[in-house]
Amino acid sequence: MRYTENGPIGYYFEDIEVDKPLITRGRTITESDIVQFAGLTGDYNPMHTNAEYMKTHPMKQRVAHGMLTLSYAVGQLYQLGFMERTVLAFRGLEMKFSLPVFIGDTTHVQLTVKEKKEMKRLGGGIVTAEVKIINQEGKTVQSGTMELLLASKPAEA
């Protein structure tokens, strides 16, 4: 991320490097996170909200919503700053949910750009990246691909 007289600015399409991983800091999932996410979405599945029910479940404890974990990952990626005022659109996402995330787990995200495609008519280019959400044990809990449309570098930049 760079700083200009108008504030911070992320990477332009031309600045993005293929195969260079970006890694976020960690974020611990709390019971409050799960309760608030259930309230926002209306997803009160007992797997997420009923500790007594989960005692009889094979996982033995409540599980964070997969979409909660993914939503936090998007926020963690944004905090890296590379999309600050340069992302034009979130174009697509395909994720596989492989392992549960429990209350107290800490996740971070690794994003690695795998492909760039210039899209001048859209004002930038499509960046296709591999995304891995990794827990405190180094295990990938979710993985997939994300497509972003990033702005092209202005002529004066």
Secondary structure as GFF3:
##gff-version 3
##sequence-region A 1 157
A	DSSP	beta_strand	2	4	.	.	.	ID=ss1
A	DSSP	beta_strand	7	9	.	.	.	ID=ss2
A	DSSP	three_ten_helix	13	15	.	.	.	ID=ss3
A	DSSP	beta_strand	21	23	.	.	.	ID=ss4
A	DSSP	beta_strand	27	28	.	.	.	ID=ss5
A	DSSP	alpha_helix	31	41	.	.	.	ID=ss6
A	DSSP	alpha_helix	46	49	.	.	.	ID=ss7
A	DSSP	alpha_helix	51	55	.	.	.	ID=ss8
A	DSSP	alpha_helix	66	79	.	.	.	ID=ss9
A	DSSP	beta_strand	87	97	.	.	.	ID=ss10
A	DSSP	beta_strand	106	119	.	.	.	ID=ss11
A	DSSP	three_ten_helix	120	122	.	.	.	ID=ss12
A	DSSP	beta_strand	124	134	.	.	.	ID=ss13
A	DSSP	beta_strand	140	151	.	.	.	ID=ss14
###
